[in-house]
Amino acid sequence: MSLRSLSPATGKKLRTYPAFSVSDTSAIIDATHTAWLDWRDLELPARARCLREVASRLNSLKHELAEIITAEMGKPLKASRSEIEKCAWVCEYFADNAQFFLHEEPVKTEAAQSYIHFEPLGVILAVMPWNFPFWQLFRFAAPALMAGNACVLKHASNVSGCALAIEQLFREAGSPGNLLRTLLISSDQVEDVIWNDKIRAVTLTGSTAAGREIAATAGRALKKTVLELGGSDPYLVLADADIEYAARTCASSRLINTGQSCIAAKRFIVVEAVYEKFESAFVEKMKQAKMGDPMQEDTELGPLAREDLRDALHKQVRASVEQGAQVLLGGAKPEGAGNFYPATVLAEVAPGMPVFDEETFGPVAALIRARDEAEAIQLANKSIYGLGSAVFSKDTARAEAVARQLETGFVAINDFVRSDPRLPFGGVKDSGYGRELGPYGIKEFVNIKTVYIK
């Protein structure tokens, strides 16, 4: 068996990777566990030096690494460079702050002394997606490694080159040789990896369906999970919003990574009073995105990562149109090579349509008309997902009041949703559970140990 990387821009094969055998996989996990035994005993400053060296290498190699990302999954080149820079930032942030986040916490009790101590769990299995092939891993790995854990990575098969490049980065940065290892395995081998007694926990970023499978297996094995799953982020535009600014920001968010992001804006819920004005401005902003070769500096929309993903997206669009949605822009698969799909805007979208109910992983925007603010909130929450959301209003206090009623893990006010090393990130409902990043994320994979001294 082998894993293949295909160019999303041309459909041509980039490289084939032989898949690991069961014995290969087991040996790698054993080696990572051995590396962890040394890593966990290092003082935090020593771990921080390693993470800073990784950050340094990311910055110095960002052009070469960005080209690997763009070749394998089609992200426009300038966005790939930004992804690498963000990975360096998260390494530096946790190298600087882990000692503060993990300091022992005294608790006053009847004991002579009692405190909370944080210890690493061990080897963590990371099951990661292709859409941000470096960032998704580093978002988990930087805090987890600084907390003293080790990692084995099962990446999406179409970005195996990225996975191996990440492993090489850590090796060349002077970390224990097997601290972070890549497993070139198929998805049906993941269950056996979870059952390996040296795997202590699992983190997954991926679809809700994949999350259910991982959670079920990990639950039977009594291993902790953190799941960051799908999203159908609602962006609410209130009557007093700056419409030009809101339209520009909403369009930018919908088109991040060619729309292939769980936290990209997807449903645009606009109150009746400003709906027509917003629709006109928004369509104009979406029109301006240049689609083309992702290796060109001025490209804003690259191809979708795989042909089957483009087919699935187009099916959602066509089914929604058949149910009454109106195509204002795009909505047709272009001729020629590559998995390209144009910026698309559908109006008069309502619950029951695929572009309202489901996650759309591509540059497709759903415009939804709301009678008033109360209905906008109701429509926003009428979703199985609860990852991110946004509210646009010139009255910040009013927007905050709306934000408190939205059933999501992140709410942006007059801005778009993004992950930030300083802030906890994650969702509720079918968008998963647990948090990454910030002071809460670093404590997801630690033993929170109580020490009580009489």
C-alpha positions in Angstrom: 0.0 0.0 0.0 1.1 3.6 -0.7 0.0 7.2 0.0 -0.2 9.6 -3.0 0.2 13.3 -3.2 -1.5 14.9 -6.3 -1.2 18.5 -7.4 -4.6 20.2 -6.9 -3.7 22.7 -9.6 -2.9 20.1 -12.4 -4.1 16.7 -11.1 -0.6 15.3 -11.8 1.1 13.0 -9.3 3.7 14.7 -7.1 5.0 11.7 -5.2 4.1 8.3 -3.8 5.0 7.3 -0.2 5.2 3.7 0.9 2.8 3.2 3.9 4.2 1.9 7.1 3.6 -1.6 8.2 2.1 -2.5 11.6 5.5 -3.4 12.9 7.0 -0.1 11.6 4.3 1.9 13.3 4.7 0.0 16.6 8.5 0.6 16.5 8.1 4.3 15.9 5.7 4.6 18.9 8.1 2.7 21.1 10.9 5.1 20.0 8.8 8.2 20.6 7.9 6.9 24.1 11.6 6.4 24.8 12.3 10.0 23.7 9.5 11.2 25.9 11.1 9.7 29.0 14.1 12.0 28.5 12.1 15.0 27.3 9.7 15.0 30.3 12.7 15.3 32.7 14.1 18.4 31.0 13.5 21.7 32.7 11.2 24.1 30.9 14.1 26.4 29.8 15.7 23.5 28.0 12.4 22.6 26.2 12.0 26.3 25.4 15.4 26.4 23.7 14.4 23.6 21.4 11.1 25.3 20.5 12.9 28.5 19.8 15.2 26.7 17.5 12.3 25.2 15.7 10.8 28.7 15.3 14.1 29.9 13.9 14.2 27.2 11.3 10.6 27.8 10.3 11.4 31.4 9.6 14.7 30.7 7.7 13.0 27.9 5.6 9.6 29.5 5.1 9.9 29.9 1.4 10.9 26.2 0.8 8.2 25.0 3.3 5.6 27.2 1.8 6.2 25.7 -1.6 5.6 22.2 -0.2 2.2 23.3 1.2 1.2 25.0 -2.0 2.2 22.0 -4.1 0.4 19.5 -2.0 -2.9 21.2 -1.1 -3.1 24.2 -3.4 -3.0 27.1 -0.9 -1.9 30.4 -2.6 1.8 30.8 -2.0 1.7 34.0 0.0 -0.9 32.4 2.4 1.4 29.4 2.8 4.3 31.7 3.9 2.0 33.3 6.4 1.1 29.9 7.7 4.7 29.1 8.4 5.3 32.4 10.1 2.3 31.7 12.4 3.8 28.4 13.3 7.0 30.1 14.3 5.0 32.6 16.4 3.2 29.8 18.3 6.5 28.1 19.1 8.0 31.3 20.4 4.8 32.2 22.4 4.8 28.9 24.3 8.5 28.9 24.8 8.1 32.3 26.4 5.0 31.6 28.5 4.8 27.9 29.4 6.7 28.4 32.7 4.0 30.9 33.8 1.1 28.7 32.6 2.4 25.6 34.3 3.6 27.0 37.6 2.5 25.2 40.7 -0.7 26.6 42.1 -0.9 26.8 45.9 -4.4 26.2 47.4 -5.2 27.1 51.0 -6.7 24.1 52.9 -6.5 22.6 56.3 -3.2 20.9 55.3 0.2 22.4 56.1 0.7 22.8 52.4 -1.4 21.8 49.3 -0.9 22.7 45.7 -1.6 21.7 42.1 1.2 20.4 40.0 1.1 19.8 36.2 2.8 16.8 34.7 2.9 15.6 31.1 0.8 12.6 30.0 3.2 11.0 27.5 2.9 10.3 23.8 -0.1 12.0 22.2 -1.5 10.9 18.8 -2.3 13.9 16.6 -4.7 13.2 13.7 -4.5 16.2 11.5 -6.2 17.6 8.3 -4.7 18.9 5.1 -6.1 22.4 5.0 -3.5 24.0 7.2 -0.9 21.2 7.2 1.7 23.0 9.3 -0.4 25.2 11.5 -2.9 22.6 12.6 -0.1 20.4 13.9 1.9 23.3 15.5 -1.2 24.7 17.2 -1.4 21.5 19.2 2.3 20.5 19.3 3.9 23.8 20.6 1.9 23.8 23.9 1.9 20.0 24.2 5.6 19.6 23.8 6.3 22.5 26.1 4.2 20.7 28.7 6.6 17.8 28.4 4.6 15.5 26.1 5.8 13.8 22.9 3.9 13.3 19.6 3.2 10.9 16.8 1.5 12.5 13.8 -1.0 10.8 11.5 -1.5 13.5 8.8 -3.9 13.5 5.9 -2.4 11.3 3.2 -2.3 14.1 0.5 0.1 16.2 2.6 2.6 13.5 3.5 5.4 15.7 2.3 4.4 18.4 4.8 4.3 15.8 7.6 7.8 14.5 6.9 9.1 18.1 6.7 7.7 18.8 10.1 9.4 15.8 11.5 12.7 16.8 10.0 12.4 20.3 11.4 12.3 19.0 15.0 15.1 16.6 14.3 17.3 19.3 13.0 16.4 21.6 15.8 18.2 19.4 18.3 15.2 17.8 20.0 15.4 14.1 21.0 15.4 12.3 17.7 12.0 10.7 18.0 10.2 13.4 20.0 7.8 14.1 17.1 7.4 11.3 14.5 5.2 11.0 11.4 3.2 7.8 10.8 2.6 7.2 7.1 -0.5 5.1 7.6 -4.1 5.0 6.3 -7.1 6.1 8.3 -8.2 2.5 9.0 -4.9 1.9 11.0 -5.6 4.7 13.4 -7.8 2.6 15.7 -4.9 0.2 16.4 -2.6 3.2 17.2 -5.1 4.5 19.7 -5.1 1.1 21.5 -1.3 1.1 21.7 -0.6 1.3 25.5 2.1 3.9 24.9 -0.4 6.3 23.4 -1.9 8.4 26.3 -4.3 10.7 24.5 -5.6 11.8 21.1 -6.2 15.1 19.4 -8.1 15.4 16.1 -8.8 18.3 13.8 -11.2 17.1 11.1 -14.8 16.4 10.2 -17.6 15.7 12.7 -17.9 12.1 11.4 -14.2 11.5 12.0 -14.5 13.0 15.4 -17.2 10.6 16.4 -15.1 7.6 15.3 -12.0 8.8 17.1 -13.9 9.7 20.3 -15.6 6.3 20.3 -12.4 4.4 20.0 -10.6 6.6 22.5 -13.5 6.3 24.9 -13.3 2.5 24.8 -9.6 2.7 25.4 -10.1 5.3 28.2 -7.9 7.9 26.6 -8.6 11.6 26.6 -9.5 13.4 23.4 -9.5 17.0 22.2 -11.6 17.4 19.1 -11.8 20.5 16.8 -14.4 19.6 14.2 -16.5 21.2 11.5 -18.1 24.6 11.5 -20.8 26.6 9.8 -19.8 30.0 11.2 -22.6 32.6 11.2 -21.7 36.3 10.7 -24.5 38.6 11.9 -24.8 42.0 10.3 -27.0 44.3 12.4 -28.8 47.4 11.2 -26.2 49.9 12.5 -23.2 48.1 11.0 -20.7 49.8 8.8 -21.8 47.9 5.7 -18.8 48.5 3.4 -16.4 47.4 6.2 -18.6 44.4 7.1 -18.9 43.3 3.5 -15.1 43.5 3.0 -14.3 41.7 6.2 -17.0 39.0 5.6 -15.7 38.4 2.0 -12.1 38.1 3.3 -13.1 35.6 5.9 -15.2 33.5 3.5 -12.2 33.2 1.1 -9.4 32.4 3.5 -7.6 29.3 2.3 -10.0 29.3 -0.7 -12.8 28.8 1.8 -11.3 25.6 3.1 -11.3 26.5 6.8 -13.5 25.3 9.6 -13.6 28.8 11.0 -14.2 30.6 7.7 -17.4 32.7 7.6 -20.0 30.6 5.9 -23.5 31.9 6.8 -24.1 35.6 6.5 -27.2 36.6 8.4 -28.3 40.1 7.6 -31.2 42.0 9.1 -33.8 43.2 6.7 -33.1 46.9 7.1 -29.6 46.6 5.5 -29.9 43.3 3.6 -30.0 44.8 0.0 -27.1 47.2 0.7 -25.0 44.4 2.2 -25.8 42.0 -0.6 -24.6 44.4 -3.2 -21.4 45.3 -1.5 -20.6 41.7 -0.5 -21.1 40.4 -4.1 -18.8 43.1 -5.4 -16.0 42.2 -2.8 -16.3 38.5 -3.7 -16.0 39.3 -7.4 -12.6 40.8 -6.9 -10.8 37.7 -5.7 -8.4 36.5 -8.4 -8.5 32.7 -9.0 -5.5 31.0 -10.6 -2.1 29.3 -10.2 -1.4 29.0 -6.4 2.3 29.5 -7.1 1.7 33.0 -8.4 2.0 35.8 -5.9 -1.2 37.6 -6.9 -3.4 34.6 -6.7 -6.1 34.8 -3.9 -8.1 31.7 -4.8 -6.3 28.5 -5.5 -7.8 25.1 -6.4 -9.6 23.0 -3.8 -7.4 20.3 -2.3 -9.0 17.3 -4.0 -11.4 16.7 -6.9 -13.9 14.8 -4.7 -14.1 17.8 -2.4 -14.9 20.1 -5.3 -17.6 17.7 -6.5 -19.1 17.5 -3.0 -19.2 21.3 -2.7 -20.8 21.7 -6.1 -23.4 19.2 -5.2 -24.3 21.3 -2.1 -24.7 24.3 -4.3 -26.9 22.7 -6.8 -29.1 21.0 -4.2 -29.6 24.4 -2.5 -30.5 26.1 -5.8 -33.0 23.4 -6.5 -34.6 24.2 -3.1 -34.9 27.9 -3.9 -31.5 29.6 -3.3 -30.5 32.2 -5.9 -27.1 32.3 -7.5 -25.7 35.8 -7.5 -22.1 34.9 -8.4 -20.3 31.8 -9.5 -21.9 28.4 -8.9 -20.4 26.6 -11.9 -17.3 24.3 -12.2 -14.8 25.8 -14.6 -13.4 23.9 -17.5 -9.8 22.8 -17.6 -7.3 21.1 -15.3 -7.2 21.5 -11.6 -9.8 21.5 -8.8 -10.8 25.1 -9.2 -14.1 26.5 -8.0 -15.1 30.2 -8.3 -16.1 32.5 -5.5 -19.9 31.8 -5.2 -22.7 33.7 -3.5 -26.1 32.2 -2.9 -29.0 34.5 -1.8 -32.3 33.7 -0.1 -30.8 30.8 1.7 -33.0 29.2 4.4 -32.8 26.3 6.9 -33.1 22.9 5.2 -30.8 23.8 2.4 -27.3 22.1 2.4 -25.5 25.5 2.4 -27.4 26.4 5.6 -27.3 23.1 7.4 -24.0 21.6 6.4 -20.4 22.8 6.4 -19.3 24.1 3.0 -15.6 23.6 2.5 -14.9 26.0 -0.3 -15.5 29.6 -1.5 -19.3 29.5 -1.2 -21.2 32.1 0.8 -24.8 31.8 2.0 -26.8 35.0 2.4 -29.7 34.7 4.8 -32.3 37.4 5.4 -33.5 38.0 9.0 -36.5 40.2 10.0 -34.6 41.6 13.0 -31.9 41.1 15.5 -33.8 38.5 17.4 -34.4 36.3 14.4 -30.7 36.7 13.3 -29.7 35.2 16.7 -32.2 32.4 16.3 -30.9 31.6 12.8 -27.3 31.7 13.9 -28.0 29.1 16.6 -30.1 26.9 14.3 -27.1 24.8 13.5 -25.5 21.5 14.7 -22.2 23.4 14.8 -20.8 25.8 17.3 -17.2 26.8 16.4 -17.0 30.5 15.6 -19.2 33.5 14.9 -19.1 37.2 14.3 -21.3 40.3 14.9 -21.0 43.6 13.1 -22.4 46.7 14.8 -21.2 50.2 15.5 -22.6 49.8 19.1 -20.0 47.5 20.8 -22.2 47.0 23.9 -25.1 45.9 21.7 -22.8 43.6 19.8 -21.5 42.1 23.0 -25.1 41.4 24.2 -25.7 39.5 21.0 -22.4 37.7 21.3 -23.4 36.3 24.7 -26.4 34.6 23.0 -24.5 32.9 20.3 -23.7 29.2 20.9 -20.1 29.1 19.7 -16.6 28.8 21.2 -15.4 32.1 19.7 -17.2 35.3 18.8 -15.5 38.2 16.9 -17.0 41.6 17.0 -16.4 43.8 14.0 -13.7 41.4 12.8 -13.3 37.8 11.5 -12.7 34.7 13.5 -9.0 33.5 13.7 -6.9 31.3 15.9 -4.3 33.1 18.1 -1.7 31.5 20.3 -2.8 33.8 23.2 -6.4 32.8 23.1 -8.2 29.5 23.8 -9.7 28.0 20.7 -12.3 25.3 20.2 -16.0 24.7 19.8 -19.3 23.3 21.2 -22.0 21.1 19.9 -20.9 19.1 16.8 -17.9 21.3 16.5 -16.2 19.3 19.2 -14.8 19.9 22.7 -11.7 20.8 24.5 -9.5 23.8 23.8 -6.2 24.5 22.1 -3.8 27.4 22.6 -3.6 29.9 25.4 -3.3 29.0 29.1 -6.2 26.5 28.8 -4.9 24.7 25.8 -1.5 23.9 27.4 -3.3 22.2 30.2 -5.4 19.8 28.1 -2.7 17.2 28.0 -1.3 17.3 31.5 -2.0 15.3 34.7 -3.4 17.9 37.0 -2.0 16.5 40.2 -3.0 17.5 43.7 -0.3 17.4 46.3 -1.5 17.5 50.0 1.0 17.7 52.8 -0.2 17.1 56.4 
